Amino acid sequence: MGCQPVAGTFAKATLSALIREAAGRRAQKAERAKKATQAREHLLDFIEYTKADYVVDPFHHTVCAIFEQFLADVLADKRPRVILSAPPQHGKSQIVSRSFPTWAQGKHPLLRFVCASYAATWADSLSSDRLRIINGDSFREVFPDYQLAKKRAEYLENQRGGFMLAAGVDCGITGRSSDIGIIDDPIKGYKEAVSEATRESIYNWYRTDFYSRLQKGAGVIVMMTRWHEADLIGRLLDEMKNGGEEWQVYNFPAVAETNDADRKIGDPLAPGRFDTRSLEAIKKVQGTYAWNALYQGRPAPAEGLMLKRDYWRYYGEGELPEFDLIVVSLDAAFKSTADSDHVALHVWGFIGPRGYLLARTCERMGYTATKEATKHMARKWHAHGLLIEDKANGSAVIEELTRSLGGEVAVIPIEPAGGKIARA
């Protein structure tokens, strides 16, 4: 009998512990249910819920907010177009190729996706990653009613008919229309980036195979690391400048070049992944051109590559000296269509070795307009010489201007040796 108070106390303590443990489990369950609700509503919450080890920086908050607005615009038939460039290994493919399509289709099962990358093998690998997300317990907690009806390496279709089709830029896309088209890193590496034929092939694939699959009101995301001025983003930006489709353009340099709400000049984009010291080491290995292209999103460096910005000086009105020599230079093009090269027409004044750029024209022009613009420029500036590149329309312009200008200006055919870098 003397042991009963001790046993009773022990029993009460055990009961209290069990009650606390049960309460803790209920609290954990309630907290997880709350996070699942947040994951249904917000992309970044979904990423953190389904991939616990994902390292989040302010950059990722911004990108996810952009994609949430993009989805809203697609649902409103606004045909959104988003270009987003960011450095390698900063978590962008997890957002755009793995999590965004699965999250968006969990919310809206009827959505149809075409998700493209540089090769079918890599696109299929990303498709497998999407399947792993969908098969995970966390996804089922967020979207318990979602079910897959068909699944292949390159194709996932849910019970409502929405699908996610994987495609490489090296193959066709047939028989499927999409509400959302995603292109994630269409260039594999340096070898492909410097190949004009490969860049042209990617651009033609975009215009034909990819673009022809877009439904009315469909949205497009192009997200990539920049490699070259004439990569897919470069071509789309050039089109936009010349009256083509309007794009929302976001570039996220690895190291901030301006002050904004999130970063000051010199701050890293994602310090949780690459701090300042790591980025400085990468820059030393990469070199100026590769660093500015891949990590800063500027295929041509701000300070210039061959002709650096600090080589140049500026003059004001009334500061022009008496020149020893004035020449007009012409680099002509074949035609004046929207996709032809620009005609470059410059006027230079020289005192000894020092040159002054006096005027310039850079626009698409046909033969007649090129000839008249050159004649006007030469007469306006009382040029001593007219240097014309002897190719494309240049040969015809040389013959015509030699005849029409007579002895006013010396017309000199030029055949440059080497490429642009050699000439610089």
C-alpha positions as CSV (number, residue, x, y, z in Angstrom):
1,M,0.0,0.0,0.0
2,G,2.9,2.3,0.7
3,C,3.8,2.3,-3.1
4,Q,0.4,3.4,-4.3
5,P,1.1,7.2,-4.1
6,V,4.3,6.8,-6.2
7,A,2.5,4.6,-8.8
8,G,-0.3,7.1,-9.0
9,T,2.1,10.0,-9.5
10,F,3.9,8.0,-12.2
11,A,0.6,7.2,-13.9
12,K,-0.5,10.9,-13.9
13,A,2.9,12.0,-15.2
14,T,2.7,9.4,-18.0
15,L,-0.8,10.5,-18.9
16,S,0.3,14.1,-19.0
17,A,3.2,13.3,-21.3
18,L,0.8,11.4,-23.6
19,I,-1.6,14.3,-23.6
20,R,1.3,16.7,-24.5
21,E,2.6,14.4,-27.2
22,A,-0.9,14.1,-28.7
23,A,-1.3,17.9,-28.6
24,G,2.1,18.3,-30.2
25,R,1.1,16.0,-33.0
26,R,-2.1,17.8,-33.6
27,A,-0.2,21.1,-33.7
28,Q,2.3,19.7,-36.2
29,K,-0.6,18.3,-38.3
30,A,-2.4,21.7,-38.2
31,E,0.9,23.5,-39.1
32,R,1.5,21.2,-42.0
33,A,-2.1,21.6,-43.2
34,K,-1.6,25.4,-43.1
35,K,1.6,25.1,-45.1
36,A,-0.1,22.8,-47.6
37,T,-2.8,25.5,-48.1
38,Q,-0.1,28.1,-48.6
39,A,1.7,25.8,-51.1
40,R,-1.6,25.6,-53.1
41,E,-1.7,29.4,-53.3
42,H,1.9,30.4,-53.8
43,L,4.7,28.9,-56.0
44,L,7.6,29.5,-53.7
45,D,5.7,27.9,-50.8
46,F,5.0,25.0,-53.0
47,I,8.7,24.6,-53.9
48,E,9.7,24.7,-50.2
49,Y,7.0,22.2,-49.3
50,T,7.9,19.7,-52.0
51,K,11.7,20.3,-51.9
52,A,12.8,21.0,-48.3
53,D,16.5,21.4,-49.2
54,Y,15.8,24.2,-51.8
55,V,18.0,27.2,-50.9
56,V,15.9,30.4,-51.0
57,D,17.2,33.9,-51.6
58,P,15.3,37.1,-52.5
59,F,16.0,36.4,-56.1
60,H,13.8,33.3,-55.9
61,H,10.9,35.3,-54.3
62,T,11.1,37.7,-57.2
63,V,11.1,35.0,-59.9
64,C,8.2,33.1,-58.3
65,A,6.1,36.3,-58.1
66,I,6.8,36.9,-61.8
67,F,5.5,33.4,-62.7
68,E,2.5,33.8,-60.5
69,Q,1.5,36.9,-62.4
70,F,2.3,35.1,-65.6
71,L,-0.1,32.3,-64.8
72,A,-2.8,34.8,-63.9
73,D,-2.3,36.5,-67.3
74,V,-2.5,33.2,-69.1
75,L,-5.8,32.4,-67.4
76,A,-7.1,35.9,-68.5
77,D,-6.1,35.2,-72.1
78,K,-3.5,38.1,-72.1
79,R,-0.8,36.2,-74.1
80,P,2.0,37.0,-71.7
81,R,5.5,36.9,-72.9
82,V,8.3,36.7,-70.3
83,I,12.1,36.7,-70.9
84,L,14.2,35.9,-67.9
85,S,18.0,35.6,-67.9
86,A,20.0,34.5,-64.8
87,P,23.4,32.9,-64.1
88,P,24.1,29.2,-64.1
89,Q,23.4,27.1,-61.0
90,H,21.1,29.7,-59.3
91,G,18.1,27.4,-59.1
92,K,16.2,28.7,-62.1
93,S,15.4,25.3,-63.7
94,Q,13.9,24.0,-60.4
95,I,11.5,26.9,-60.6
96,V,10.6,27.1,-64.3
97,S,10.9,23.5,-65.5
98,R,10.1,21.4,-62.5
99,S,8.0,23.2,-59.9
100,F,6.1,25.8,-61.9
101,P,4.4,23.4,-64.4
102,T,3.4,20.9,-61.6
103,W,2.1,23.6,-59.3
104,A,0.2,25.4,-62.0
105,Q,-1.4,22.2,-63.3
106,G,-2.2,21.1,-59.8
107,K,-4.2,24.3,-59.4
108,H,-5.6,24.2,-63.0
109,P,-5.6,20.6,-64.3
110,L,-6.8,21.6,-67.8
111,L,-3.6,23.5,-68.6
112,R,-1.4,22.1,-71.4
113,F,2.3,22.6,-71.3
114,V,5.1,22.3,-73.8
115,C,8.4,22.3,-71.8
116,A,11.5,22.6,-74.0
117,S,15.2,22.5,-73.4
118,Y,18.4,22.2,-75.5
119,A,18.0,18.5,-76.2
120,A,15.3,15.8,-75.9
121,T,17.3,13.8,-73.4
122,W,17.6,16.7,-71.0
123,A,13.9,17.6,-71.5
124,D,13.0,14.0,-70.7
125,S,15.1,14.2,-67.6
126,L,13.2,17.3,-66.4
127,S,10.0,15.5,-67.2
128,S,11.1,12.6,-64.9
129,D,11.7,15.2,-62.2
130,R,8.2,16.5,-62.6
131,L,6.9,13.0,-62.3
132,R,8.8,12.5,-59.0
133,I,7.3,15.7,-57.6
134,I,3.7,14.5,-58.6
135,N,4.3,11.1,-57.0
136,G,5.6,12.5,-53.8
137,D,3.6,12.6,-50.6
138,S,4.0,16.3,-50.3
139,F,2.4,17.0,-53.7
140,R,-0.6,14.7,-52.8
141,E,-1.0,16.7,-49.6
142,V,-1.2,19.9,-51.5
143,F,-3.3,18.6,-54.4
144,P,-5.1,15.5,-53.2
145,D,-7.5,15.3,-56.1
146,Y,-4.8,15.3,-58.8
147,Q,-4.2,12.0,-60.6
148,L,-2.1,11.0,-63.6
149,A,-3.8,9.1,-66.4
150,K,-0.9,8.7,-68.8
151,K,2.9,8.8,-68.2
152,R,5.8,8.4,-70.5
153,A,9.3,9.7,-70.4
154,E,8.4,12.8,-72.4
155,Y,4.7,13.0,-71.6
156,L,2.5,13.3,-68.5
157,E,-1.3,13.6,-68.8
158,N,-3.7,14.0,-65.9
159,Q,-7.3,12.7,-65.5
160,R,-8.7,16.0,-66.7
161,G,-6.8,16.0,-70.0
162,G,-4.1,18.6,-69.1
163,F,-0.6,17.5,-70.0
164,M,3.1,18.4,-69.8
165,L,5.0,17.5,-73.0
166,A,8.8,17.5,-72.9
167,A,10.7,18.6,-76.1
168,G,14.2,19.3,-77.3
169,V,15.0,22.2,-79.6
170,D,16.5,19.6,-81.8
171,C,13.2,17.9,-82.6
172,G,9.7,18.6,-83.8
173,I,6.5,19.1,-81.7
174,T,3.5,17.6,-83.5
175,G,-0.1,17.0,-82.6
176,R,-0.2,19.0,-79.4
177,S,-1.4,22.5,-78.7
178,S,-0.2,24.3,-75.6
179,D,-1.5,27.0,-73.2
180,I,1.9,27.6,-71.8
181,G,5.2,27.2,-73.7
182,I,8.4,27.1,-71.6
183,I,11.9,27.2,-73.1
184,D,14.6,26.6,-70.4
185,D,18.2,27.0,-71.6
186,P,18.0,26.2,-75.3
187,I,21.8,26.3,-75.7
188,K,23.8,23.5,-74.3
189,G,27.2,25.1,-74.0
190,Y,29.9,27.2,-75.5
191,K,30.4,25.2,-78.7
192,E,26.7,25.6,-79.6
193,A,26.6,29.2,-78.6
194,V,29.4,30.3,-81.0
195,S,28.0,28.3,-83.9
196,E,26.0,30.6,-86.1
197,A,24.3,27.6,-87.7
198,T,23.2,26.3,-84.3
199,R,21.8,29.6,-83.2
200,E,19.9,30.0,-86.4
201,S,18.6,26.5,-86.1
202,I,17.3,27.3,-82.5
203,Y,15.7,30.5,-83.7
204,N,14.0,28.8,-86.7
205,W,12.8,26.0,-84.4
206,Y,11.2,28.6,-82.1
207,R,9.4,30.4,-85.0
208,T,8.1,27.2,-86.5
209,D,7.9,24.0,-84.4
210,F,7.4,25.8,-81.0
211,Y,5.4,28.9,-81.9
212,S,2.9,27.0,-84.1
213,R,1.8,24.9,-81.1
214,L,0.6,27.9,-79.1
215,Q,-3.1,28.2,-78.5
216,K,-5.0,31.5,-78.6
217,G,-4.1,33.5,-75.5
218,A,-1.2,31.2,-74.7
219,G,1.8,32.4,-72.7
220,V,5.5,31.9,-73.3
221,I,8.5,31.9,-70.9
222,V,12.0,32.0,-72.2
223,M,14.4,31.5,-69.3
224,M,18.1,31.0,-70.0
225,T,21.7,31.8,-69.2
226,R,22.9,34.3,-71.9
227,W,25.7,33.0,-74.1
228,H,25.9,35.3,-77.2
229,E,24.4,38.6,-78.4
230,A,22.5,36.6,-81.1
231,D,21.2,33.8,-78.9
232,L,17.5,33.3,-78.7
233,I,16.9,36.1,-76.2
234,G,19.1,38.4,-78.3
235,R,17.0,37.6,-81.5
236,L,13.7,38.1,-79.6
237,L,14.9,41.5,-78.2
238,D,16.0,42.6,-81.6
239,E,12.6,41.7,-83.0
240,M,10.9,43.6,-80.3
241,K,12.9,46.7,-81.1
242,N,11.8,46.5,-84.7
243,G,8.0,46.1,-84.1
244,G,7.8,42.5,-83.1
245,E,6.2,40.9,-80.0
246,E,6.4,42.8,-76.7
247,W,8.2,40.9,-73.9
248,Q,8.5,41.5,-70.2
249,V,12.2,41.3,-69.8
250,Y,14.0,40.5,-66.6
251,N,17.8,40.2,-66.3
252,F,19.3,39.1,-63.0
253,P,23.1,39.7,-62.9
254,A,25.1,37.5,-60.5
255,V,26.7,40.7,-59.1
256,A,24.4,43.8,-58.9
257,E,25.4,46.6,-61.2
258,T,22.8,49.1,-59.9
259,N,21.2,49.8,-56.6
260,D,17.6,48.6,-56.2
261,A,15.2,47.5,-53.5
262,D,16.9,44.2,-52.9
263,R,20.6,44.8,-53.7
264,K,23.3,47.4,-53.7
265,I,26.0,47.6,-56.4
266,G,28.4,44.6,-55.9
267,D,25.9,42.4,-53.9
268,P,25.6,38.8,-55.1
269,L,22.3,37.6,-56.5
270,A,21.9,34.5,-54.4
271,P,24.3,34.6,-51.5
272,G,22.9,31.4,-50.1
273,R,24.4,29.7,-53.2
274,F,27.3,31.9,-54.3
275,D,28.7,34.6,-52.1
276,T,31.0,37.4,-53.2
277,R,34.2,35.5,-52.8
278,S,32.9,32.6,-54.8
279,L,31.7,34.8,-57.7
280,E,35.1,36.7,-57.7
281,A,36.8,33.3,-58.1
282,I,34.5,32.3,-61.0
283,K,35.1,35.7,-62.7
284,K,38.9,35.1,-62.7
285,V,38.5,31.7,-64.4
286,Q,35.8,32.8,-66.8
287,G,37.4,35.9,-68.2
288,T,35.6,39.1,-69.1
289,Y,33.5,38.0,-72.1
290,A,32.2,34.8,-70.6
291,W,31.6,36.4,-67.2
292,N,29.6,39.3,-68.7
293,A,27.5,36.9,-70.8
294,L,26.9,34.0,-68.5
295,Y,26.8,35.7,-65.2
296,Q,25.8,39.3,-65.8
297,G,23.4,38.6,-68.7
298,R,25.3,41.0,-71.0
299,P,27.0,39.1,-73.9
300,A,29.0,42.3,-74.6
301,P,30.7,43.7,-71.5
302,A,29.7,47.2,-70.3
303,E,33.3,48.5,-70.6
304,G,33.6,47.1,-74.1
305,L,35.6,44.1,-75.2
306,M,38.1,45.2,-77.9
307,L,37.3,48.9,-77.9
308,K,36.9,49.7,-74.2
309,R,34.5,52.5,-73.1
310,D,37.3,54.5,-71.5
311,Y,39.1,54.8,-74.8
312,W,36.4,57.2,-76.0
313,R,36.1,60.9,-75.4
314,Y,33.2,63.2,-76.1
315,Y,33.0,66.7,-77.6
316,G,30.3,69.4,-77.3
317,E,28.9,71.8,-79.9
318,G,31.4,74.4,-81.0
319,E,34.3,72.2,-80.0
320,L,35.1,70.7,-83.4
321,P,38.6,71.5,-84.8
322,E,39.6,72.0,-88.4
323,F,40.0,68.5,-89.8
324,D,42.8,67.3,-92.0
325,L,40.6,64.7,-93.5
326,I,36.9,63.8,-93.5
327,V,35.7,60.4,-94.8
328,V,32.3,58.7,-95.0
329,S,32.3,54.9,-94.5
330,L,29.5,52.6,-95.8
331,D,28.7,49.0,-94.8
332,A,25.7,48.1,-97.0
333,A,23.2,45.3,-96.7
334,F,21.3,43.1,-99.2
335,K,17.8,44.3,-98.7
336,S,15.5,46.3,-96.4
337,T,13.3,43.5,-95.1
338,A,12.6,43.1,-91.3
339,D,15.1,40.4,-90.9
340,S,17.9,41.8,-93.0
341,D,21.1,43.4,-91.6
342,H,21.3,47.1,-90.9
343,V,23.1,49.6,-93.2
344,A,25.9,51.3,-91.3
345,L,26.9,54.8,-92.5
346,H,29.4,56.8,-90.6
347,V,31.2,60.2,-91.0
348,W,34.7,60.5,-89.4
349,G,36.9,63.6,-89.2
350,F,40.6,63.1,-88.6
351,I,43.5,65.3,-87.2
352,G,46.5,63.1,-87.5
353,P,45.7,59.7,-85.9
354,R,42.8,61.1,-83.8
355,G,39.3,60.4,-85.2
356,Y,36.1,62.2,-84.4
357,L,32.7,60.5,-85.1
358,L,30.7,63.3,-86.6
359,A,27.5,61.5,-87.7
360,R,26.0,58.1,-88.1
361,T,23.0,56.2,-89.6
362,C,22.2,52.6,-88.7
363,E,18.9,51.3,-90.2
364,R,17.5,48.8,-92.7
365,M,17.6,50.3,-96.2
366,G,17.3,49.0,-99.8
367,Y,19.6,49.9,-102.6
368,T,18.0,53.2,-103.6
369,A,17.7,54.5,-100.0
370,T,21.3,53.5,-99.3
371,K,22.6,55.3,-102.4
372,E,20.7,58.5,-101.6
373,A,21.7,58.5,-97.9
374,T,25.4,58.0,-98.8
375,K,25.3,60.8,-101.4
376,H,23.6,63.2,-99.0
377,M,26.1,62.4,-96.2
378,A,29.1,62.9,-98.4
379,R,27.9,66.3,-99.7
380,K,26.7,67.5,-96.4
381,W,30.1,67.0,-94.7
382,H,32.2,67.9,-97.8
383,A,33.9,64.5,-97.5
384,H,37.3,64.0,-99.0
385,G,36.8,60.2,-99.4
386,L,33.9,57.7,-99.5
387,L,34.9,54.2,-98.2
388,I,32.4,51.5,-99.3
389,E,32.7,47.9,-98.4
390,D,32.7,46.0,-101.7
391,K,30.1,43.4,-101.1
392,A,26.3,43.0,-100.9
393,N,24.7,46.3,-102.2
394,G,28.1,47.9,-101.9
395,S,29.4,47.0,-105.4
396,A,26.4,48.5,-107.1
397,V,26.6,51.6,-104.9
398,I,30.3,52.1,-105.7
399,E,29.6,52.0,-109.4
400,E,26.6,54.4,-109.2
401,L,28.3,56.9,-106.8
402,T,31.5,57.0,-108.8
403,R,29.4,58.1,-111.8
404,S,27.0,60.5,-110.0
405,L,29.5,62.2,-107.7
406,G,32.1,62.6,-110.4
407,G,35.1,64.4,-109.0
408,E,33.4,65.7,-105.8
409,V,34.4,62.8,-103.6
410,A,36.9,60.0,-104.1
411,V,34.9,56.7,-104.0
412,I,37.2,54.0,-102.6
413,P,36.2,50.3,-102.6
414,I,37.3,48.5,-99.5
415,E,37.7,44.7,-99.0
416,P,38.3,44.2,-95.2
417,A,40.6,41.4,-94.2
418,G,39.6,39.0,-91.3
419,G,36.6,39.2,-89.1
420,K,35.4,42.0,-86.8
421,I,37.8,41.1,-84.0
422,A,40.8,41.0,-86.4
423,R,39.8,44.4,-87.8
424,A,39.4,45.9,-84.3
